[in-house]
Amino acid sequence: MTATGISSEGTIRRTGGIALWRQIADFLRAELRADAWPAGTALPTEASFAERFGVNRHTVRRAIAELEAEGLLRSDQGRGTFAIGRRLAYPIGRRTRFSEIVGRQAKEPAGRLVGSGIEPAGPWQAEALDVAEATPLVCLETLGVADGVPLSLARSWFVAARFPDIADTYAETGSITAALARHGVDDYVRRWTRVRARTAEPGECRRLNLEPGASILITEALNDDAAGNPLHVSSTRFAAERIEIVVETPG
């Protein structure tokens, strides 16, 4: 018998005062946390679960609703129920590195260059980078993935006069940190981060493999080089169902 009240074979305990739907929810929660169904995977049907646990479909539906409320599952009408999976903890601190954060959680990180170009600095980029408005900036749009699952879609801006080839080095390395190292920047630190949330736009849903109406977390950030000079500014959109932002405080 497991801590959920259900045996490892899926047999429900019908005495002891624990509601059947709660036992099922506890059992499925444990399986989800053990990655029995990776993020994005369709779960068996309600009828299959009802047969597995020897209960009616209403009981299964109540258990699934509980896990949806906890953010572990989502139901798409006409398509089924899908695992959201465990959210990856994403610490925001003095040194915030996507590859290191993902790698520390036993995931395989990767970065893909979605697009790049030269843009004139807008008001907020100019203020952050301490340059005049309309200063040419290299803009990179990148997709961050973990074990092949898209987590983030970022736009990063660099002063073109300082980093004219940053798009090429990012395309080769798949990492902002590695690309900057090739340009002689061995370390950089976060000066500030702003966090907000909104509903994902259609193009963001497509890139991040999200359902319409899904939420995204947005971080706008400025990083400095070792001398304290502005290095690059970014706006990153995270799939909220896969990421939780953790704010680290110095101490």
C-alpha positions in Angstrom: 0.0 0.0 0.0 1.4 3.4 -1.0 1.0 6.7 1.0 -1.9 7.5 -1.3 -4.1 4.7 0.0 -3.9 2.9 -3.4 -1.7 -0.2 -3.8 1.1 -0.1 -6.4 -1.2 -2.3 -8.6 -3.8 0.4 -8.5 -6.2 -1.1 -6.0 -8.2 1.4 -4.0 -8.6 1.3 -0.3 -12.3 1.4 0.4 -12.1 1.8 4.1 -10.3 4.4 6.2 -12.3 7.5 5.5 -10.3 8.8 2.5 -12.6 9.7 -0.4 -12.1 7.6 -3.5 -11.5 10.6 -5.8 -8.9 11.9 -3.4 -7.0 8.6 -3.4 -7.0 8.6 -7.2 -5.8 12.2 -7.3 -3.0 11.4 -4.8 -2.0 8.4 -6.8 -2.0 10.2 -10.2 -0.2 13.2 -8.7 2.6 10.8 -7.5 2.8 9.3 -11.0 3.0 12.7 -12.6 5.8 13.8 -10.3 7.7 10.6 -11.2 7.3 11.6 -14.9 5.1 8.7 -15.7 3.6 11.1 -18.3 6.0 13.7 -19.5 4.8 17.2 -20.2 2.5 17.4 -23.2 1.6 13.6 -23.1 -2.0 12.6 -23.3 -3.3 10.6 -20.3 -5.5 7.6 -20.7 -9.3 8.2 -21.0 -11.6 8.6 -18.1 -13.1 5.2 -19.0 -9.6 3.6 -18.8 -9.0 5.1 -15.4 -12.4 4.1 -14.2 -11.7 0.5 -15.2 -8.2 0.6 -13.7 -9.4 1.8 -10.3 -12.8 0.1 -10.3 -14.8 3.3 -9.9 -17.3 5.3 -12.0 -16.2 8.0 -14.4 -17.6 10.8 -12.2 -15.1 9.8 -9.5 -12.3 9.9 -12.0 -13.5 13.2 -13.3 -13.4 14.7 -9.8 -9.8 13.5 -9.3 -8.7 15.0 -12.7 -10.4 18.3 -11.8 -8.4 18.5 -8.6 -5.2 18.0 -10.5 -6.2 20.6 -13.1 -6.8 23.1 -10.3 -3.2 22.3 -9.0 -1.8 23.1 -12.5 -0.6 19.5 -13.1 -3.1 18.6 -15.9 -5.1 20.4 -18.6 -8.2 19.2 -20.4 -8.8 20.2 -24.0 -12.3 19.6 -25.1 -12.5 17.0 -27.8 -8.8 16.1 -27.5 -8.3 14.7 -24.0 -6.4 15.4 -20.8 -2.7 16.3 -21.0 0.1 16.3 -18.5 1.6 19.7 -17.8 4.4 18.1 -15.7 6.5 19.6 -12.9 7.4 23.2 -13.3 11.0 23.8 -13.7 12.3 26.2 -11.0 14.0 29.2 -12.7 16.1 31.2 -10.1 16.6 34.9 -10.9 19.8 36.0 -9.2 23.0 37.8 -9.8 24.1 35.2 -12.3 21.2 33.9 -14.3 22.3 31.3 -16.9 19.6 29.3 -18.8 21.9 26.3 -19.6 23.1 26.0 -16.0 19.6 26.3 -14.5 18.2 23.6 -16.8 21.2 21.4 -16.4 21.1 21.5 -12.6 17.6 20.0 -12.8 18.7 16.9 -14.8 17.4 18.3 -18.1 19.2 18.7 -21.4 19.4 22.4 -22.3 19.5 23.7 -25.8 19.2 27.1 -27.5 18.0 27.7 -31.0 18.3 30.9 -33.0 14.9 31.8 -34.4 15.8 35.0 -36.0 18.2 38.0 -35.9 18.7 41.5 -37.3 19.7 45.1 -36.8 17.2 47.3 -35.0 17.3 50.9 -33.9 17.3 51.2 -30.1 13.9 52.1 -28.7 13.4 54.2 -25.6 13.7 51.5 -23.0 16.6 49.6 -24.7 18.4 52.9 -25.1 17.9 53.8 -21.5 19.0 50.4 -20.2 22.1 50.2 -22.5 23.0 53.8 -21.9 23.0 54.7 -25.6 21.2 57.2 -27.8 17.8 56.2 -29.2 18.1 54.8 -32.7 21.6 53.4 -32.0 22.0 50.2 -34.1 21.4 47.1 -32.0 21.8 43.4 -32.9 18.5 41.7 -31.9 18.5 37.9 -31.4 15.3 35.9 -31.1 16.0 32.6 -29.4 14.1 29.6 -28.3 15.2 27.8 -25.0 14.3 24.2 -24.6 14.8 21.5 -22.0 14.8 17.8 -23.1 13.3 19.1 -26.4 10.4 20.9 -24.7 10.2 24.6 -25.4 10.4 26.7 -22.2 11.2 30.3 -23.3 11.2 32.6 -26.3 13.6 35.5 -25.8 14.6 38.7 -27.6 18.1 40.0 -26.6 19.6 43.3 -27.8 23.4 44.1 -28.0 25.1 47.2 -29.2 26.0 46.4 -32.8 29.3 48.3 -32.7 30.5 46.1 -29.8 29.0 42.8 -30.9 28.6 42.8 -34.7 28.9 39.0 -35.0 26.9 37.9 -32.0 24.2 36.3 -34.1 26.7 34.0 -35.8 28.4 33.0 -32.5 25.1 32.3 -30.9 24.0 30.2 -33.9 27.2 28.1 -33.4 27.1 27.8 -29.6 23.4 27.8 -28.8 24.2 29.8 -25.6 24.3 33.5 -24.8 27.1 32.9 -22.2 29.2 30.9 -24.7 28.7 33.4 -27.4 29.7 36.3 -25.2 32.8 34.3 -24.1 33.9 34.2 -27.7 33.7 37.9 -27.8 35.9 38.3 -24.7 33.2 38.6 -22.1 34.0 35.9 -19.5 31.5 36.9 -16.9 28.5 39.1 -16.5 25.9 39.9 -13.8 22.3 40.8 -13.6 21.6 44.4 -12.6 17.8 44.2 -12.6 14.8 42.1 -13.6 11.2 43.0 -14.1 8.5 40.3 -14.1 5.0 40.4 -15.5 2.4 38.1 -17.0 -0.1 38.1 -19.8 -1.9 35.8 -22.3 0.3 34.4 -25.0 -0.2 35.7 -28.5 -0.8 33.2 -31.4 2.8 33.3 -32.6 4.1 32.7 -29.1 1.7 29.8 -28.7 3.1 28.3 -31.9 6.7 28.7 -30.9 6.2 27.5 -27.3 3.8 24.7 -28.2 1.0 26.2 -26.0 -2.7 26.0 -26.3 -4.6 29.3 -27.2 -5.3 31.4 -24.2 -2.2 30.0 -22.2 -0.4 32.3 -19.9 3.2 33.4 -20.2 5.6 35.0 -17.7 7.8 37.8 -19.1 11.1 38.9 -17.6 12.8 42.0 -18.8 16.4 42.2 -17.7 19.6 44.1 -17.9 23.0 42.4 -17.6 26.4 44.2 -17.0 29.9 43.2 -17.8 32.6 42.8 -15.2 33.3 46.6 -15.3 29.7 47.4 -14.5 28.9 48.6 -18.0 25.6 47.6 -19.7 26.1 44.5 -21.7 22.8 43.4 -23.1 19.1 43.8 -22.4 16.5 41.1 -22.9 12.8 40.3 -22.9 12.0 36.6 -22.3 8.6 35.0 -22.5 8.3 31.8 -20.4 5.6 29.1 -20.7 4.0 29.6 -17.3 2.8 26.0 -17.2 6.4 24.8 -17.3 8.3 27.4 -15.4 8.2 28.9 -11.9 10.2 32.1 -11.3 12.3 31.9 -8.1 13.7 35.3 -6.9 17.0 34.9 -5.1 18.0 37.4 -2.5 21.7 38.0 -1.6 22.8 36.8 1.8 
